[in-house]
């Protein structure tokens, strides 16, 4: 069969919003075909299909929504992640 999945992540080494990077990667059959990075600020396609989607998503509401995820998702949860890690060390 075919496998499609999306992985979102927040990478950080401090609780400052500027130090956090939000990434969103789309995979099909273990191959990343398109991705979003908050440091780049737009979608980047890695395959022919991904490049076409990146062009469309960068000109639509998808890119605006993804740009807000760093603050909405990552910054809101960074305190939970760091508190959890610090209490277990």
HTML snippet that shows the backbone in 3Dmol.js (N, CA, C, O; Angstrom):
<script src="https://3Dmol.org/build/3Dmol-min.js"></script>
<div id="view" style="width:600px;height:400px;position:relative"></div>
<script>
const pdb = `
ATOM      1  N   UNK A   1       0.812  -1.187   0.000  1.00  0.00           N
ATOM      2  CA  UNK A   1       0.000   0.000   0.000  1.00  0.00           C
ATOM      3  C   UNK A   1       0.852   1.244   0.000  1.00  0.00           C
ATOM      4  O   UNK A   1       2.081   1.188   0.040  1.00  0.00           O
ATOM      5  N   UNK A   2       0.181   2.345  -0.045  1.00  0.00           N
ATOM      6  CA  UNK A   2       0.830   3.644  -0.036  1.00  0.00           C
ATOM      7  C   UNK A   2       0.686   4.271   1.340  1.00  0.00           C
ATOM      8  O   UNK A   2      -0.296   4.042   2.046  1.00  0.00           O
ATOM      9  N   UNK A   3       1.679   5.064   1.704  1.00  0.00           N
ATOM     10  CA  UNK A   3       1.666   5.673   3.024  1.00  0.00           C
ATOM     11  C   UNK A   3       1.881   7.175   2.911  1.00  0.00           C
ATOM     12  O   UNK A   3       2.858   7.629   2.316  1.00  0.00           O
ATOM     13  N   UNK A   4       0.959   7.943   3.489  1.00  0.00           N
ATOM     14  CA  UNK A   4       1.029   9.402   3.516  1.00  0.00           C
ATOM     15  C   UNK A   4       0.995   9.832   4.978  1.00  0.00           C
ATOM     16  O   UNK A   4       0.157   9.357   5.744  1.00  0.00           O
ATOM     17  N   UNK A   5       1.896  10.725   5.369  1.00  0.00           N
ATOM     18  CA  UNK A   5       1.871  11.243   6.731  1.00  0.00           C
ATOM     19  C   UNK A   5       2.525  12.612   6.790  1.00  0.00           C
ATOM     20  O   UNK A   5       3.302  12.996   5.915  1.00  0.00           O
ATOM     21  N   UNK A   6       2.187  13.339   7.854  1.00  0.00           N
ATOM     22  CA  UNK A   6       2.680  14.699   8.068  1.00  0.00           C
ATOM     23  C   UNK A   6       3.328  14.743   9.446  1.00  0.00           C
ATOM     24  O   UNK A   6       2.781  14.222  10.418  1.00  0.00           O
ATOM     25  N   UNK A   7       4.503  15.372   9.520  1.00  0.00           N
ATOM     26  CA  UNK A   7       5.215  15.504  10.784  1.00  0.00           C
ATOM     27  C   UNK A   7       5.437  16.989  11.067  1.00  0.00           C
ATOM     28  O   UNK A   7       6.054  17.701  10.274  1.00  0.00           O
ATOM     29  N   UNK A   8       4.928  17.437  12.199  1.00  0.00           N
ATOM     30  CA  UNK A   8       5.160  18.809  12.656  1.00  0.00           C
ATOM     31  C   UNK A   8       6.065  18.772  13.863  1.00  0.00           C
ATOM     32  O   UNK A   8       5.916  17.906  14.725  1.00  0.00           O
ATOM     33  N   UNK A   9       7.007  19.702  13.939  1.00  0.00           N
ATOM     34  CA  UNK A   9       7.917  19.704  15.085  1.00  0.00           C
ATOM     35  C   UNK A   9       8.333  21.118  15.458  1.00  0.00           C
ATOM     36  O   UNK A   9       8.308  22.041  14.643  1.00  0.00           O
ATOM     37  N   UNK A  10       8.713  21.250  16.714  1.00  0.00           N
ATOM     38  CA  UNK A  10       9.245  22.503  17.248  1.00  0.00           C
ATOM     39  C   UNK A  10      10.636  22.197  17.782  1.00  0.00           C
ATOM     40  O   UNK A  10      10.796  21.356  18.667  1.00  0.00           O
ATOM     41  N   UNK A  11      11.622  22.868  17.255  1.00  0.00           N
ATOM     42  CA  UNK A  11      12.994  22.682  17.732  1.00  0.00           C
ATOM     43  C   UNK A  11      13.421  23.956  18.450  1.00  0.00           C
ATOM     44  O   UNK A  11      13.259  25.063  17.938  1.00  0.00           O
ATOM     45  N   UNK A  12      13.968  23.774  19.645  1.00  0.00           N
ATOM     46  CA  UNK A  12      14.352  24.942  20.433  1.00  0.00           C
ATOM     47  C   UNK A  12      15.446  24.583  21.424  1.00  0.00           C
ATOM     48  O   UNK A  12      15.612  23.422  21.799  1.00  0.00           O
ATOM     49  N   UNK A  13      16.190  25.604  21.841  1.00  0.00           N
ATOM     50  CA  UNK A  13      17.183  25.410  22.900  1.00  0.00           C
ATOM     51  C   UNK A  13      17.034  26.470  23.981  1.00  0.00           C
ATOM     52  O   UNK A  13      17.856  26.549  24.894  1.00  0.00           O
ATOM     53  N   UNK A  14      15.988  27.285  23.881  1.00  0.00           N
ATOM     54  CA  UNK A  14      15.627  28.230  24.929  1.00  0.00           C
ATOM     55  C   UNK A  14      14.139  28.520  24.792  1.00  0.00           C
ATOM     56  O   UNK A  14      13.503  28.092  23.829  1.00  0.00           O
ATOM     57  N   UNK A  15      13.590  29.245  25.756  1.00  0.00           N
ATOM     58  CA  UNK A  15      12.155  29.541  25.724  1.00  0.00           C
ATOM     59  C   UNK A  15      11.833  30.824  24.969  1.00  0.00           C
ATOM     60  O   UNK A  15      10.685  31.266  24.976  1.00  0.00           O
ATOM     61  N   UNK A  16      12.814  31.426  24.323  1.00  0.00           N
ATOM     62  CA  UNK A  16      12.578  32.650  23.549  1.00  0.00           C
ATOM     63  C   UNK A  16      11.968  32.291  22.197  1.00  0.00           C
ATOM     64  O   UNK A  16      12.391  31.335  21.547  1.00  0.00           O
ATOM     65  N   UNK A  17      10.976  33.064  21.785  1.00  0.00           N
ATOM     66  CA  UNK A  17      10.276  32.775  20.529  1.00  0.00           C
ATOM     67  C   UNK A  17      11.217  32.842  19.330  1.00  0.00           C
ATOM     68  O   UNK A  17      11.034  32.090  18.372  1.00  0.00           O
ATOM     69  N   UNK A  18      12.212  33.714  19.357  1.00  0.00           N
ATOM     70  CA  UNK A  18      13.140  33.840  18.234  1.00  0.00           C
ATOM     71  C   UNK A  18      14.015  32.608  18.048  1.00  0.00           C
ATOM     72  O   UNK A  18      14.504  32.356  16.947  1.00  0.00           O
ATOM     73  N   UNK A  19      14.218  31.836  19.120  1.00  0.00           N
ATOM     74  CA  UNK A  19      15.077  30.650  19.054  1.00  0.00           C
ATOM     75  C   UNK A  19      14.338  29.383  18.643  1.00  0.00           C
ATOM     76  O   UNK A  19      14.959  28.331  18.493  1.00  0.00           O
ATOM     77  N   UNK A  20      13.023  29.465  18.457  1.00  0.00           N
ATOM     78  CA  UNK A  20      12.219  28.295  18.129  1.00  0.00           C
ATOM     79  C   UNK A  20      12.030  28.208  16.624  1.00  0.00           C
ATOM     80  O   UNK A  20      11.778  29.216  15.963  1.00  0.00           O
ATOM     81  N   UNK A  21      12.153  26.992  16.081  1.00  0.00           N
ATOM     82  CA  UNK A  21      11.862  26.779  14.667  1.00  0.00           C
ATOM     83  C   UNK A  21      10.747  25.744  14.544  1.00  0.00           C
ATOM     84  O   UNK A  21      10.839  24.644  15.088  1.00  0.00           O
ATOM     85  N   UNK A  22       9.702  26.114  13.825  1.00  0.00           N
ATOM     86  CA  UNK A  22       8.592  25.207  13.546  1.00  0.00           C
ATOM     87  C   UNK A  22       8.769  24.634  12.148  1.00  0.00           C
ATOM     88  O   UNK A  22       8.978  25.378  11.190  1.00  0.00           O
ATOM     89  N   UNK A  23       8.686  23.316  12.029  1.00  0.00           N
ATOM     90  CA  UNK A  23       8.772  22.679  10.714  1.00  0.00           C
ATOM     91  C   UNK A  23       7.574  21.763  10.523  1.00  0.00           C
ATOM     92  O   UNK A  23       7.062  21.165  11.469  1.00  0.00           O
ATOM     93  N   UNK A  24       7.148  21.673   9.284  1.00  0.00           N
ATOM     94  CA  UNK A  24       6.039  20.815   8.899  1.00  0.00           C
ATOM     95  C   UNK A  24       6.463  20.087   7.634  1.00  0.00           C
ATOM     96  O   UNK A  24       6.720  20.719   6.609  1.00  0.00           O
ATOM     97  N   UNK A  25       6.537  18.760   7.697  1.00  0.00           N
ATOM     98  CA  UNK A  25       7.024  17.957   6.576  1.00  0.00           C
ATOM     99  C   UNK A  25       5.939  16.988   6.126  1.00  0.00           C
ATOM    100  O   UNK A  25       5.308  16.321   6.946  1.00  0.00           O
ATOM    101  N   UNK A  26       5.731  16.918   4.821  1.00  0.00           N
ATOM    102  CA  UNK A  26       4.747  16.016   4.222  1.00  0.00           C
ATOM    103  C   UNK A  26       5.492  14.895   3.503  1.00  0.00           C
ATOM    104  O   UNK A  26       6.382  15.144   2.690  1.00  0.00           O
ATOM    105  N   UNK A  27       5.112  13.651   3.817  1.00  0.00           N
ATOM    106  CA  UNK A  27       5.782  12.477   3.256  1.00  0.00           C
ATOM    107  C   UNK A  27       4.791  11.610   2.490  1.00  0.00           C
ATOM    108  O   UNK A  27       3.614  11.515   2.837  1.00  0.00           O
ATOM    109  N   UNK A  28       5.297  10.988   1.450  1.00  0.00           N
ATOM    110  CA  UNK A  28       4.549   9.979   0.713  1.00  0.00           C
ATOM    111  C   UNK A  28       5.515   8.847   0.407  1.00  0.00           C
ATOM    112  O   UNK A  28       6.526   9.049  -0.265  1.00  0.00           O
ATOM    113  N   UNK A  29       5.204   7.662   0.900  1.00  0.00           N
ATOM    114  CA  UNK A  29       6.083   6.492   0.751  1.00  0.00           C
ATOM    115  C   UNK A  29       7.518   6.777   1.223  1.00  0.00           C
ATOM    116  O   UNK A  29       8.485   6.476   0.524  1.00  0.00           O
ATOM    117  N   UNK A  30       7.633   7.356   2.410  1.00  0.00           N
ATOM    118  CA  UNK A  30       8.903   7.637   3.082  1.00  0.00           C
ATOM    119  C   UNK A  30       9.733   8.745   2.420  1.00  0.00           C
ATOM    120  O   UNK A  30      10.872   8.977   2.826  1.00  0.00           O
ATOM    121  N   UNK A  31       9.191   9.422   1.423  1.00  0.00           N
ATOM    122  CA  UNK A  31       9.913  10.487   0.732  1.00  0.00           C
ATOM    123  C   UNK A  31       9.255  11.831   1.042  1.00  0.00           C
ATOM    124  O   UNK A  31       8.072  12.028   0.767  1.00  0.00           O
ATOM    125  N   UNK A  32      10.026  12.749   1.614  1.00  0.00           N
ATOM    126  CA  UNK A  32       9.486  14.086   1.872  1.00  0.00           C
ATOM    127  C   UNK A  32       9.328  14.809   0.537  1.00  0.00           C
ATOM    128  O   UNK A  32      10.295  14.976  -0.208  1.00  0.00           O
ATOM    129  N   UNK A  33       8.107  15.233   0.245  1.00  0.00           N
ATOM    130  CA  UNK A  33       7.878  15.903  -1.036  1.00  0.00           C
ATOM    131  C   UNK A  33       7.618  17.392  -0.899  1.00  0.00           C
ATOM    132  O   UNK A  33       7.734  18.130  -1.878  1.00  0.00           O
ATOM    133  N   UNK A  34       7.266  17.849   0.303  1.00  0.00           N
ATOM    134  CA  UNK A  34       7.086  19.283   0.536  1.00  0.00           C
ATOM    135  C   UNK A  34       7.289  19.556   2.020  1.00  0.00           C
ATOM    136  O   UNK A  34       6.985  18.715   2.865  1.00  0.00           O
ATOM    137  N   UNK A  35       7.808  20.743   2.327  1.00  0.00           N
ATOM    138  CA  UNK A  35       8.030  21.089   3.718  1.00  0.00           C
ATOM    139  C   UNK A  35       7.896  22.573   3.956  1.00  0.00           C
ATOM    140  O   UNK A  35       8.088  23.388   3.053  1.00  0.00           O
ATOM    141  N   UNK A  36       7.558  22.914   5.200  1.00  0.00           N
ATOM    142  CA  UNK A  36       7.483  24.309   5.628  1.00  0.00           C
ATOM    143  C   UNK A  36       8.430  24.491   6.805  1.00  0.00           C
ATOM    144  O   UNK A  36       8.493  23.643   7.695  1.00  0.00           O
ATOM    145  N   UNK A  37       9.161  25.592   6.809  1.00  0.00           N
ATOM    146  CA  UNK A  37      10.037  25.945   7.921  1.00  0.00           C
ATOM    147  C   UNK A  37       9.757  27.384   8.303  1.00  0.00           C
ATOM    148  O   UNK A  37       9.680  28.254   7.435  1.00  0.00           O
ATOM    149  N   UNK A  38       9.603  27.645   9.597  1.00  0.00           N
ATOM    150  CA  UNK A  38       9.328  29.010  10.033  1.00  0.00           C
ATOM    151  C   UNK A  38      10.522  29.932   9.782  1.00  0.00           C
ATOM    152  O   UNK A  38      10.342  31.143   9.651  1.00  0.00           O
ATOM    153  N   UNK A  39      11.721  29.390   9.713  1.00  0.00           N
ATOM    154  CA  UNK A  39      12.887  30.239   9.433  1.00  0.00           C
ATOM    155  C   UNK A  39      12.931  30.654   7.959  1.00  0.00           C
ATOM    156  O   UNK A  39      13.463  31.716   7.634  1.00  0.00           O
ATOM    157  N   UNK A  40      12.384  29.834   7.073  1.00  0.00           N
ATOM    158  CA  UNK A  40      12.288  30.188   5.651  1.00  0.00           C
ATOM    159  C   UNK A  40      11.025  31.000   5.405  1.00  0.00           C
ATOM    160  O   UNK A  40      11.034  31.944   4.614  1.00  0.00           O
ATOM    161  N   UNK A  41       9.927  30.633   6.086  1.00  0.00           N
ATOM    162  CA  UNK A  41       8.678  31.372   5.997  1.00  0.00           C
ATOM    163  C   UNK A  41       7.791  30.998   4.830  1.00  0.00           C
ATOM    164  O   UNK A  41       6.825  31.701   4.532  1.00  0.00           O
ATOM    165  N   UNK A  42       8.110  29.896   4.163  1.00  0.00           N
ATOM    166  CA  UNK A  42       7.279  29.455   3.048  1.00  0.00           C
ATOM    167  C   UNK A  42       7.469  27.959   2.839  1.00  0.00           C
ATOM    168  O   UNK A  42       8.347  27.337   3.437  1.00  0.00           O
ATOM    169  N   UNK A  43       6.622  27.394   1.972  1.00  0.00           N
ATOM    170  CA  UNK A  43       6.730  25.983   1.615  1.00  0.00           C
ATOM    171  C   UNK A  43       7.789  25.808   0.536  1.00  0.00           C
ATOM    172  O   UNK A  43       7.952  26.654  -0.344  1.00  0.00           O
ATOM    173  N   UNK A  44       8.501  24.694   0.625  1.00  0.00           N
ATOM    174  CA  UNK A  44       9.514  24.347  -0.362  1.00  0.00           C
ATOM    175  C   UNK A  44       9.204  22.939  -0.856  1.00  0.00           C
ATOM    176  O   UNK A  44       9.021  22.019  -0.059  1.00  0.00           O
ATOM    177  N   UNK A  45       9.146  22.778  -2.173  1.00  0.00           N
ATOM    178  CA  UNK A  45       8.886  21.469  -2.763  1.00  0.00           C
ATOM    179  C   UNK A  45      10.175  20.742  -3.083  1.00  0.00           C
ATOM    180  O   UNK A  45      11.152  21.352  -3.518  1.00  0.00           O
ATOM    181  N   UNK A  46      10.174  19.429  -2.864  1.00  0.00           N
ATOM    182  CA  UNK A  46      11.362  18.619  -3.107  1.00  0.00           C
ATOM    183  C   UNK A  46      11.183  17.635  -4.253  1.00  0.00           C
ATOM    184  O   UNK A  46      12.151  17.016  -4.696  1.00  0.00           O
ATOM    185  N   UNK A  47       9.958  17.486  -4.735  1.00  0.00           N
ATOM    186  CA  UNK A  47       9.674  16.642  -5.885  1.00  0.00           C
ATOM    187  C   UNK A  47       8.842  17.464  -6.868  1.00  0.00           C
ATOM    188  O   UNK A  47       8.447  18.588  -6.561  1.00  0.00           O
ATOM    189  N   UNK A  48       8.582  16.911  -8.034  1.00  0.00           N
ATOM    190  CA  UNK A  48       7.765  17.631  -9.016  1.00  0.00           C
ATOM    191  C   UNK A  48       6.383  17.954  -8.440  1.00  0.00           C
ATOM    192  O   UNK A  48       5.888  19.073  -8.583  1.00  0.00           O
ATOM    193  N   UNK A  49       5.779  16.984  -7.802  1.00  0.00           N
ATOM    194  CA  UNK A  49       4.471  17.203  -7.174  1.00  0.00           C
ATOM    195  C   UNK A  49       4.572  18.223  -6.037  1.00  0.00           C
ATOM    196  O   UNK A  49       3.700  19.079  -5.890  1.00  0.00           O
ATOM    197  N   UNK A  50       5.634  18.132  -5.237  1.00  0.00           N
ATOM    198  CA  UNK A  50       5.831  19.053  -4.125  1.00  0.00           C
ATOM    199  C   UNK A  50       6.060  20.488  -4.576  1.00  0.00           C
ATOM    200  O   UNK A  50       5.578  21.421  -3.933  1.00  0.00           O
ATOM    201  N   UNK A  51       6.786  20.678  -5.670  1.00  0.00           N
ATOM    202  CA  UNK A  51       7.047  22.021  -6.198  1.00  0.00           C
ATOM    203  C   UNK A  51       5.738  22.666  -6.654  1.00  0.00           C
ATOM    204  O   UNK A  51       5.509  23.852  -6.415  1.00  0.00           O
ATOM    205  N   UNK A  52       4.880  21.879  -7.313  1.00  0.00           N
ATOM    206  CA  UNK A  52       3.583  22.419  -7.751  1.00  0.00           C
ATOM    207  C   UNK A  52       2.719  22.810  -6.557  1.00  0.00           C
ATOM    208  O   UNK A  52       2.084  23.865  -6.565  1.00  0.00           O
ATOM    209  N   UNK A  53       2.694  21.961  -5.529  1.00  0.00           N
ATOM    210  CA  UNK A  53       1.922  22.285  -4.333  1.00  0.00           C
ATOM    211  C   UNK A  53       2.506  23.484  -3.600  1.00  0.00           C
ATOM    212  O   UNK A  53       1.759  24.324  -3.100  1.00  0.00           O
ATOM    213  N   UNK A  54       3.822  23.575  -3.530  1.00  0.00           N
ATOM    214  CA  UNK A  54       4.458  24.705  -2.840  1.00  0.00           C
ATOM    215  C   UNK A  54       4.081  26.023  -3.504  1.00  0.00           C
ATOM    216  O   UNK A  54       3.791  26.999  -2.813  1.00  0.00           O
ATOM    217  N   UNK A  55       4.081  26.064  -4.823  1.00  0.00           N
ATOM    218  CA  UNK A  55       3.686  27.286  -5.528  1.00  0.00           C
ATOM    219  C   UNK A  55       2.253  27.677  -5.188  1.00  0.00           C
ATOM    220  O   UNK A  55       1.960  28.848  -4.945  1.00  0.00           O
ATOM    221  N   UNK A  56       1.367  26.688  -5.173  1.00  0.00           N
ATOM    222  CA  UNK A  56      -0.045  26.953  -4.882  1.00  0.00           C
ATOM    223  C   UNK A  56      -0.240  27.343  -3.419  1.00  0.00           C
ATOM    224  O   UNK A  56      -0.956  28.301  -3.129  1.00  0.00           O
ATOM    225  N   UNK A  57       0.387  26.615  -2.494  1.00  0.00           N
ATOM    226  CA  UNK A  57       0.219  26.888  -1.070  1.00  0.00           C
ATOM    227  C   UNK A  57       0.860  28.204  -0.651  1.00  0.00           C
ATOM    228  O   UNK A  57       0.360  28.863   0.260  1.00  0.00           O
ATOM    229  N   UNK A  58       1.955  28.603  -1.295  1.00  0.00           N
ATOM    230  CA  UNK A  58       2.605  29.873  -0.953  1.00  0.00           C
ATOM    231  C   UNK A  58       1.793  31.073  -1.426  1.00  0.00           C
ATOM    232  O   UNK A  58       2.030  32.193  -0.974  1.00  0.00           O
ATOM    233  N   UNK A  59       0.847  30.857  -2.321  1.00  0.00           N
ATOM    234  CA  UNK A  59      -0.021  31.937  -2.791  1.00  0.00           C
ATOM    235  C   UNK A  59      -1.427  31.844  -2.213  1.00  0.00           C
ATOM    236  O   UNK A  59      -2.326  32.553  -2.666  1.00  0.00           O
ATOM    237  N   UNK A  60      -1.627  30.993  -1.233  1.00  0.00           N
ATOM    238  CA  UNK A  60      -2.946  30.797  -0.645  1.00  0.00           C
ATOM    239  C   UNK A  60      -2.925  30.948   0.863  1.00  0.00           C
ATOM    240  O   UNK A  60      -1.921  31.369   1.439  1.00  0.00           O
ATOM    241  N   UNK A  61      -4.028  30.607   1.500  1.00  0.00           N
ATOM    242  CA  UNK A  61      -4.125  30.762   2.960  1.00  0.00           C
ATOM    243  C   UNK A  61      -3.272  29.764   3.739  1.00  0.00           C
ATOM    244  O   UNK A  61      -3.038  29.960   4.932  1.00  0.00           O
ATOM    245  N   UNK A  62      -2.806  28.702   3.090  1.00  0.00           N
ATOM    246  CA  UNK A  62      -2.016  27.686   3.796  1.00  0.00           C
ATOM    247  C   UNK A  62      -0.736  28.267   4.391  1.00  0.00           C
ATOM    248  O   UNK A  62      -0.371  27.935   5.519  1.00  0.00           O
ATOM    249  N   UNK A  63      -0.054  29.130   3.640  1.00  0.00           N
ATOM    250  CA  UNK A  63       1.213  29.687   4.135  1.00  0.00           C
ATOM    251  C   UNK A  63       0.965  30.635   5.304  1.00  0.00           C
ATOM    252  O   UNK A  63       1.779  30.694   6.226  1.00  0.00           O
ATOM    253  N   UNK A  64      -0.122  31.365   5.287  1.00  0.00           N
ATOM    254  CA  UNK A  64      -0.442  32.280   6.386  1.00  0.00           C
ATOM    255  C   UNK A  64      -0.725  31.483   7.658  1.00  0.00           C
ATOM    256  O   UNK A  64      -0.264  31.845   8.741  1.00  0.00           O
ATOM    257  N   UNK A  65      -1.476  30.412   7.521  1.00  0.00           N
ATOM    258  CA  UNK A  65      -1.774  29.553   8.668  1.00  0.00           C
ATOM    259  C   UNK A  65      -0.499  28.943   9.234  1.00  0.00           C
ATOM    260  O   UNK A  65      -0.306  28.937  10.450  1.00  0.00           O
ATOM    261  N   UNK A  66       0.369  28.433   8.375  1.00  0.00           N
ATOM    262  CA  UNK A  66       1.605  27.791   8.839  1.00  0.00           C
ATOM    263  C   UNK A  66       2.547  28.782   9.501  1.00  0.00           C
ATOM    264  O   UNK A  66       3.257  28.422  10.439  1.00  0.00           O
ATOM    265  N   UNK A  67       2.565  30.019   9.032  1.00  0.00           N
ATOM    266  CA  UNK A  67       3.425  31.033   9.665  1.00  0.00           C
ATOM    267  C   UNK A  67       3.000  31.306  11.103  1.00  0.00           C
ATOM    268  O   UNK A  67       3.837  31.646  11.939  1.00  0.00           O
ATOM    269  N   UNK A  68       1.726  31.164  11.397  1.00  0.00           N
ATOM    270  CA  UNK A  68       1.232  31.403  12.748  1.00  0.00           C
ATOM    271  C   UNK A  68       1.414  30.234  13.698  1.00  0.00           C
ATOM    272  O   UNK A  68       1.236  30.390  14.906  1.00  0.00           O
ATOM    273  N   UNK A  69       1.766  29.063  13.177  1.00  0.00           N
ATOM    274  CA  UNK A  69       1.894  27.872  14.009  1.00  0.00           C
ATOM    275  C   UNK A  69       3.041  27.959  15.011  1.00  0.00           C
ATOM    276  O   UNK A  69       2.951  27.388  16.098  1.00  0.00           O
ATOM    277  N   UNK A  70       4.097  28.649  14.671  1.00  0.00           N
ATOM    278  CA  UNK A  70       5.233  28.786  15.594  1.00  0.00           C
ATOM    279  C   UNK A  70       4.763  29.417  16.896  1.00  0.00           C
ATOM    280  O   UNK A  70       5.078  28.934  17.984  1.00  0.00           O
ATOM    281  N   UNK A  71       4.012  30.495  16.773  1.00  0.00           N
ATOM    282  CA  UNK A  71       3.533  31.170  17.974  1.00  0.00           C
ATOM    283  C   UNK A  71       2.374  30.408  18.618  1.00  0.00           C
ATOM    284  O   UNK A  71       2.330  30.264  19.840  1.00  0.00           O
ATOM    285  N   UNK A  72       1.442  29.922  17.807  1.00  0.00           N
ATOM    286  CA  UNK A  72       0.263  29.260  18.340  1.00  0.00           C
ATOM    287  C   UNK A  72       0.600  27.927  19.003  1.00  0.00           C
ATOM    288  O   UNK A  72       0.156  27.654  20.119  1.00  0.00           O
ATOM    289  N   UNK A  73       1.380  27.106  18.319  1.00  0.00           N
ATOM    290  CA  UNK A  73       1.650  25.759  18.817  1.00  0.00           C
ATOM    291  C   UNK A  73       2.952  25.678  19.619  1.00  0.00           C
ATOM    292  O   UNK A  73       2.950  25.234  20.767  1.00  0.00           O
ATOM    293  N   UNK A  74       4.036  26.097  19.026  1.00  0.00           N
ATOM    294  CA  UNK A  74       5.345  25.927  19.679  1.00  0.00           C
ATOM    295  C   UNK A  74       5.485  26.793  20.918  1.00  0.00           C
ATOM    296  O   UNK A  74       5.803  26.286  21.993  1.00  0.00           O
ATOM    297  N   UNK A  75       5.255  28.072  20.786  1.00  0.00           N
ATOM    298  CA  UNK A  75       5.504  28.974  21.908  1.00  0.00           C
ATOM    299  C   UNK A  75       4.562  28.674  23.064  1.00  0.00           C
ATOM    300  O   UNK A  75       4.939  28.807  24.228  1.00  0.00           O
ATOM    301  N   UNK A  76       3.352  28.275  22.748  1.00  0.00           N
ATOM    302  CA  UNK A  76       2.382  27.944  23.792  1.00  0.00           C
ATOM    303  C   UNK A  76       2.802  26.700  24.576  1.00  0.00           C
ATOM    304  O   UNK A  76       2.515  26.593  25.768  1.00  0.00           O
ATOM    305  N   UNK A  77       3.475  25.769  23.917  1.00  0.00           N
ATOM    306  CA  UNK A  77       3.825  24.500  24.554  1.00  0.00           C
ATOM    307  C   UNK A  77       5.274  24.395  25.012  1.00  0.00           C
ATOM    308  O   UNK A  77       5.626  23.415  25.668  1.00  0.00           O
ATOM    309  N   UNK A  78       6.120  25.355  24.695  1.00  0.00           N
ATOM    310  CA  UNK A  78       7.534  25.247  25.052  1.00  0.00           C
ATOM    311  C   UNK A  78       7.717  25.161  26.570  1.00  0.00           C
ATOM    312  O   UNK A  78       8.603  24.450  27.045  1.00  0.00           O
ATOM    313  N   UNK A  79       6.903  25.866  27.321  1.00  0.00           N
ATOM    314  CA  UNK A  79       6.991  25.792  28.775  1.00  0.00           C
ATOM    315  C   UNK A  79       6.673  24.407  29.296  1.00  0.00           C
ATOM    316  O   UNK A  79       7.311  23.932  30.235  1.00  0.00           O
ATOM    317  N   UNK A  80       5.686  23.753  28.692  1.00  0.00           N
ATOM    318  CA  UNK A  80       5.310  22.395  29.093  1.00  0.00           C
ATOM    319  C   UNK A  80       6.450  21.435  28.800  1.00  0.00           C
ATOM    320  O   UNK A  80       6.778  20.591  29.634  1.00  0.00           O
ATOM    321  N   UNK A  81       7.064  21.554  27.612  1.00  0.00           N
ATOM    322  CA  UNK A  81       8.161  20.664  27.230  1.00  0.00           C
ATOM    323  C   UNK A  81       9.365  20.841  28.144  1.00  0.00           C
ATOM    324  O   UNK A  81       9.919  19.858  28.636  1.00  0.00           O
ATOM    325  N   UNK A  82       9.774  22.081  28.375  1.00  0.00           N
ATOM    326  CA  UNK A  82      10.974  22.312  29.191  1.00  0.00           C
ATOM    327  C   UNK A  82      10.724  21.939  30.644  1.00  0.00           C
ATOM    328  O   UNK A  82      11.606  21.373  31.290  1.00  0.00           O
ATOM    329  N   UNK A  83       9.550  22.239  31.171  1.00  0.00           N
ATOM    330  CA  UNK A  83       9.236  21.888  32.562  1.00  0.00           C
ATOM    331  C   UNK A  83       9.263  20.370  32.742  1.00  0.00           C
ATOM    332  O   UNK A  83       9.800  19.863  33.727  1.00  0.00           O
ATOM    333  N   UNK A  84       8.687  19.663  31.800  1.00  0.00           N
ATOM    334  CA  UNK A  84       8.667  18.201  31.856  1.00  0.00           C
ATOM    335  C   UNK A  84      10.081  17.625  31.813  1.00  0.00           C
ATOM    336  O   UNK A  84      10.402  16.704  32.565  1.00  0.00           O
ATOM    337  N   UNK A  85      10.914  18.161  30.944  1.00  0.00           N
ATOM    338  CA  UNK A  85      12.288  17.657  30.817  1.00  0.00           C
ATOM    339  C   UNK A  85      13.113  17.999  32.053  1.00  0.00           C
ATOM    340  O   UNK A  85      13.911  17.176  32.502  1.00  0.00           O
ATOM    341  N   UNK A  86      12.939  19.177  32.603  1.00  0.00           N
ATOM    342  CA  UNK A  86      13.750  19.596  33.743  1.00  0.00           C
ATOM    343  C   UNK A  86      13.386  18.833  35.022  1.00  0.00           C
ATOM    344  O   UNK A  86      14.256  18.583  35.856  1.00  0.00           O
ATOM    345  N   UNK A  87      12.133  18.468  35.182  1.00  0.00           N
ATOM    346  CA  UNK A  87      11.727  17.755  36.402  1.00  0.00           C
ATOM    347  C   UNK A  87      12.148  16.295  36.361  1.00  0.00           C
ATOM    348  O   UNK A  87      12.164  15.642  37.405  1.00  0.00           O
ATOM    349  N   UNK A  88      12.489  15.758  35.191  1.00  0.00           N
ATOM    350  CA  UNK A  88      12.872  14.353  35.077  1.00  0.00           C
ATOM    351  C   UNK A  88      14.381  14.155  35.024  1.00  0.00           C
ATOM    352  O   UNK A  88      14.843  13.015  34.983  1.00  0.00           O
ATOM    353  N   UNK A  89      15.157  15.225  35.025  1.00  0.00           N
ATOM    354  CA  UNK A  89      16.600  15.050  34.920  1.00  0.00           C
ATOM    355  C   UNK A  89      17.252  14.953  36.279  1.00  0.00           C
ATOM    356  O   UNK A  89      18.471  14.803  36.370  1.00  0.00           O
TER     357      UNK A  89
END
`;
const viewer = $3Dmol.createViewer("view");
viewer.addModel(pdb, "pdb");
viewer.setStyle({}, {cartoon: {color: "spectrum"}});
viewer.zoomTo();
viewer.render();
</script>
